[in-house]
Structures are given as C-alpha cells and as structure tokens.
Amino acid sequence: MRISLTRLGRMVRKELVQMLRDPRMRLVIFVSPMIQLVVLGYAVSTDVRDAPIAVVDRDRTTESRELIDRFTASGYSRVVALERGEGIEDAVERGAVLLGIEIPPNFSVDLTSGRGADVQVLLDGTDSNTGTIALGYLQGIMRQFVRDLAGEGAEHQPGVVLVSRAWYNPNLESRVYNVPGVMGALLLLITMLLTALGVVREREIGTWEQLVVSPVTPTELMLGKTLPVVLIGLIDLILVSALIILWFGIALRGSFVVLLGGAVPFLAAGLAIGLLISTVSKTQQEAFMSMFLVLLPAIIFSGILFPISSMPPGFRFVTLFNPLRHFIEIVRAVFLKGAGVPEMAGQISTLVAMAVVGLALAVRRFRAMIT
C-alpha cells in the first residue's frame, strides 16, 4: 500500500507533540537517562576500595612494618584495630573485616635468607567476587614488596620476571568497562517504554478507535508510532555518549559512525519488542510490568553484570538471541578499542537480522490488532 508522506508527517508530529508537551515527560526522556548513567556509573563497580583488614604483626621488624604500610598506602584497604582479646579469626567471623593477615615471627629473617616467608591470610568468602578481587590486590602488593626487597642483583631473584601491561584500560577500572554497557541498557529501556506505553495509552484514553477509522493506513500508523521513538533514541545516544566522554573521561577511540551503525538496528529491535508488548497489554500498568519482565533477563544475559564466558553453555547460547548483548559488545569495542566496521560486522549484521525478524512479527501482530 502506498504511504502518504503528508499523513505520515502529521502522525509523527502528533506523536512528538504528545510525548514532549509535558515537561515531566521531557525530563523522563532526556534528563533521566543522564542521571541514571551517572548514578549507575559510580554504583555499578567491581573495584574494591578501602576494604577493612586486620593485621597481627608477630615479627615487629622494619620489613613487617613496611609490608603493612604498603597495604594501607595502596588505597585498596585500611587496617582495622582488633578488639581486646580478639583474634583475626574472630574479626573475620563477625564480619568486621574482609581479610585477616598474620605475619609470623622470624618473617624478616626467613624473607632475607631466601628460604621464603609465610604469611597467613584469612578471607571472608561470603561475597566471593569482592573477596577474590581483594585477595588479588593483596597478592600483587606482596609480590611487589618481595621484588623491591630482593633487588635486581639478589641471588634469589627469579630468572623469569613477568611484566604485564593492561591495554585499553591501563588502570583496570571497572567503571571504564561498565559505563558503556549501562548506556545500552538505558537506551533499550527508553525505546521499549515509549513504544509500549504510546500504543496502550491511546487505547486507555479512547483515541485508538479514532486513529483506526481515520484515513491513516496501518503502516502509516505503525511508522508514526515508531519513528519518533527512533529519533528520541538517537538524541539520547548522543547525549549519553557526550556524558561518557566529558563526565567520566572515557575517550571514544573509534568512530561514532560505527556506533551509530550498531545503534540504529538495536533501537529497531527495541521498538519491535515494545510493539509486541503493546499488542498483548490492555493497560499501561500491564505494559509496564511486561516490559520489565523482558528488560531484567535482557540485562542479566547481556554481560553487563556477569561475564558471559562464566555462564553455563546453555545460557551462553541463549545470550546470542539478546540484542542488548551484541550492542554492548559494539559500544565497548568502539569506545575502548577503537574497533571499526570489519571488527563489528558480525554484531551489526546480527542486530539487523533481529530487527528485521522482530519488526516483521510486530507488524503482523499490529495489523491483527487493528483489524
């Protein structure tokens, strides 16, 4: 059926006016994603800072005190005083400290003799992720301490020294990795929210029947409902990208065109999900709840919070059908690695296929709902 650009233009204008005429809605669409990015950018962090540790120094030598000073000077931990008569086992058991370190007698003698010195570490494994990261920091500090104490010319200096260098994120800050991923989740949320609620709202206020009997064709009606959301999604993409660069200081190493090439089919896939939700929801509350039933699994299976490589094989296969996963891979690669179209061709083509299939299903459901 032939599409009238005049009718389509008026439909798009009507949707934009309806969405943006309310000042509170403008805040939700444009300001809320930026606030959420800042909040989640700092809150979603796997870095361990200022972790409480307890230290029992039974050696009381220059070397043992220097080792303790390195623990506190790193910024990763702070020494907590034990209560009278309390051991490190008791402090760890009652949750007062994350790590308990005991430096035995003759620590300095064993260390300088080349025999090797033992240090006992008790770790609270309740939060395995935090405990593992804190233990890694501690081991790194102790290795550096031994190397500095031994010196380059010492006889017990290892024959092979591992020198590591982190690419793309030299300081290994989790924020640099997490913030671009949060951007994808926010764009998916806005896209599904505006699309699903836009259609259901028309049915609730009684204007849907007027649109159906108007000269606007089903295709024009669907495009009129979705094109404004695409425009708003692209504006949010620009605003959020600028915030990532200017506020968080994460440089865009790649081309924004590549990022845009992944964002367009990703937004289209989000539109398809929103349209499908609108066809099965009768009220805005029902659409809102249905949207979160989709959004939460999408976030979990996207790699934002948990590495996909650590998931069971069956769940790793499920993530391949999640558009958020592929878009996050594009965002992280473009921002951090400067990846181009050849490197991201697989993810972009997958998002295009998802958008085409999703929109085809949404159009079919949409037409059935109208007729």
Order of alpha helices (4+ residues) and beta strands (2+ residues): alpha-alpha-alpha-beta-alpha-beta-alpha-beta-alpha-beta-alpha-alpha-alpha-alpha-alpha-alpha-alpha-alpha-alpha
